[in-house]
Amino acid sequence: MTIDMSQFFQVFFDEAYELLAEMEKLLLAVDITSPDPEDLNAIFRAAHSIKGGASTFGLSDITEVTHILESLLDKIRKGEMALTSEHVDAFLTAKDIIKTQVDGHKLGSVVDQDAVADVRMLLQSLSSDTVLAVAPVASFTDAAALHDAADYAVAFRIEIPGLSARDSSALMSELGLLGAISQIESSTDKVVFQLKTNEGSDDIVSICSFILDPSCLKITQEETTAAVNATKESEDDLGYGFFEPIETMFPPESSSTPFANDVNKTTVEPSPPVIAQVVSEKKTSAKKEAEKVTASQESSTIRVGIEKVDQLINLIGELVITQAMLEQRTQDLDPIIHERLLNSVAHLTRNTRDLQEAVMSIRMMPMDYVFSRFPRMVRDLATKLGKKVELITYGASTELDKGLIERIVDPLTHLVRNSIDHGIEMPQTRTQAGKGEIGKLSLSAVHQGGNIVIEVTDDGGGLHRDKILAKAKQNGLPVSDSMSDSDVWQLIFAPGFSTADIVTDVSGRGVGMDVVKRNITAMGGIVDIRSAKGLGTTITISLPLTLAILDGMSIKLGEEIYILPLGFVMESLQPAVSDVKEVNGQGKVVKVRDEYLPLIALYRCFDIEPKFTDPSDGIVVIVEVDGKKAALFVDDLVGQQQVVVKNIESNYKKIPGVSGATILGDGGVALILDVAALLRSSR
């Protein structure tokens, strides 16, 4: 039966991207002076898996690069070659090339063949380097890895029924990567291979599963002579001579050696110390346990297209609206006569809320999806600028809505680049200032209520107040020397603002920070800056966890209902007549605990006939955006509720002071206010 492999291409692409990301993460974290063998094996397996998949689907260009990469990695992991920084740089370059090749096959994008040829030549030149690694001194705890040091310690007999000649050839080619492969039997009923290798049966199953159903495999294992001899030699090296076999102490009359070369014959072998056996058993047990956990995790997840998740969230939004309608319709019913109906509606409300939270959690992704992009960027940019930077991340498991995750990448990229370029000093400058020559750059994420707070912190030179003020005056911005530090720091978000002395490909054009502020504000977030000269800078971003559903306060203007996002609301109150003042030419202000706040009459913003025109008759809601406060004058407060956000711009047009819309329980439409835009217009 012929299988159409094209249906599995998307799976291969997804897995290739994941493996490349994992490879980059491991390469950036590897200790060049003393690399962890497990890390080297993991990097090798990633390259090997990509090669196997590419070979299965006939993507020869990817196969050729990964084959050279894999060969070089194999030499390093076996100790035939010492790992150097040149190797890591080459592997990262190769990873980039392989990604462009995968993109080319998936998206049809153009692949720079000259770059591909260059990276192949680079890897081949490094492969010819014969610098040997220093062999580690064996210890008792290395007893579990003795077989790994032997050449082809295990022989596997692989029996496959009904294998075609084409698949047989492809399978031999792939299995040959694990060791010495030979075909010992071939018939119409079955094909039998013998594979001598140092790898386990899981690797064999993994490779075979690309071509055939692994359930039809029959794999048997036996130890080879090399393993026996290697074990004995290793035991002698470790000092196991204290446990001499009886044949050594009392030689038999026959001159034949008791260690025959036929593995099928019964032989007497020296027993290693008990401590080595215990360690080996513990390691084997731990490995099996880890494999069980990995298998459990793999079997408990599925890939689902994001469009299906979005459709599900939209349906949940409609269900929330319907539930709100039912709840409103039953408010006037007699609680005694309709007790069972009201209990059912209350039960529906609880279940809807739980269902809504469960479905929303599907769209939540860990911040590691964003943070994992920066180690490579920090490494490359610091090298380019001649700086030394250590990147530290906290809260990578903190979750955020996928829509926000994708939109926060660009602002964070600008902030990280600015911290490295403008914030962290050159090594010699840091040393002269009494700091370590390696600068610290940290990214953190934490939940605070219904928001996520992301911080970008560096221990560099901090912001220069005088320099910022001078540049602001030069650009014609309204500034004064009496401005507070927080107001001065906000000037760097002005369009076209940059204090860089020269324009480079990294910074200096003044088009970064204003984009950061605009994008974050568009997501309903706020940005705050704290800085101290010589100590560093911290930029804090606060975002709602999701844009699909938000907690809002319903307010009334005349006959209309509006929604205020609860994250901006500080308090509400009814002012006294004496607390409302008129500022000549500037409008009205309201006094709240010895602080005068600008008063924004919403009925004027939206041209609505209000119920009250005197603030002392109505309600003022105190809101805060970017550290700036204002008082919104409304007729009445209706209540607090969760609302499903609908995009009004794509369905109608952009409305000043409005960020979206929602459907109320009575079926009416309520506009969601853009608090930041209202405060900007008032200023």
C-alpha angles and dihedrals in degrees: 000000000000116000121211100231094189090083089066096050093094091052090052092049092050093048092045091055091049092049092048091050091049091047092053092047092052094045092052092049098042118118103230095198094051112010119194109246090220090057092049091049091049092051090048092049091051092054091043093051092050090049092049093050094045091049091050092054094042096248094150097172091061091042092055095053095042091048092059091042091049093049092053092046090050092056091051096046091049091052095246090122134027118243113243136180087254088061092051092049091049092048092051090049090049090050089055091050093049090050091053089050091051089047089051093056095041101040102021091240122157117265119210101235092190089059090049091052091048094053092047090053090047093052092045092051090051090047090058091057107105100194104143124221119238107259112236119241110255119239137184090265089059091067092097090059097049094106090053089063093054122091107252096342094182134047119204127197108210116195119188124178121220099003117168121230091247093051090043091056093046092048093050089051092052097041088049087071089069097052142292111349128189134170109231100173136021130177140139089267101048148348122222125201131186116213123188109196148140092230130092131252090258090068090052092051091047093055095042092050090068090064108025144010106284091213090074093059121108110195125181126179137207134171119252131222091254090062093052094048093042090051092051093047091048092048091052090050090051092053098257087145087100085074097054115181114247091246089063095051095042108027114208121244090246115082093218116110117247090223100078121190093235109094092198092065122087111257135180111234130188115259117231120227118287092246091061091050092051093050091048092051092048092050092047091048092048091049092050090047091051090049090052091051092048092048090048092051092047093050094048097059133070134188115244126180114248091232089064091051091049090051090051091050091050090052091049088051090054090048090053090052092048091049090051089051092052091048092051093047091054098047093092096047120112106261092214099047094040098034095130093047093049091048089052092051090049089050090049090051092054093046092047091052092049092046091048092052092047093051093044089054089061089068092048114106130185118258087237085083086068101031093053090066095063108061091071093043093048091048095050096042094046090050091049092051094043093244133130114228132174116203117211124184130196129187096017089155092058108117130229134174112277092235091056093041090060093046096047094058095078097048092047091049090056092048094049092048091049092050092053096042102038104016111043114062130223114276094253092049091051091049092051089051091054095255130124112267090238112080121217120228117179134188118196137176129190137164118245112180109302093343138076118225117208121189131193109196131178132178093220132121096297128225119314108229097194093047092050093048092048092050091046091053090048089053092050097249118155102253139145136195090243094064116123119251092250090055091048092051090053089061091076088070092063114115113266093010117144133148093196113128093214134025114243136166087264103050147328102097096094095230100111113068097042088054089051092053094044094049095047093047089051088057091054092256136127133221126216130182129206120181141165123192111254093004104072144252136276121199114194124200120192117194136172112253092239139009095207099073128016139180109248142179115230113222130182128226112179103309095336129097120214131183123229114198104244093221091073096045117099103170144323130227145159109247125219119243090249092055094063115082134180116227112206108255092347104080128238131326131192126216114231114177096330092316122108114216128188111257116225115196103209094195088066092048091056099029095240129155102244130210091227132026097181112078091215089064095050137038131276119208115206112219132179130205124173090347092306118119131203139168119237114207112218136164099236147343114245102184148275123284145149113258133195109234117229122191107243097179095063091046099041123353141289112292118198111243093014125102100179146321140250138196116245128216092263091054094256124131120244124192119231111225123234097222095186092054092048092053092047092051091049092053 
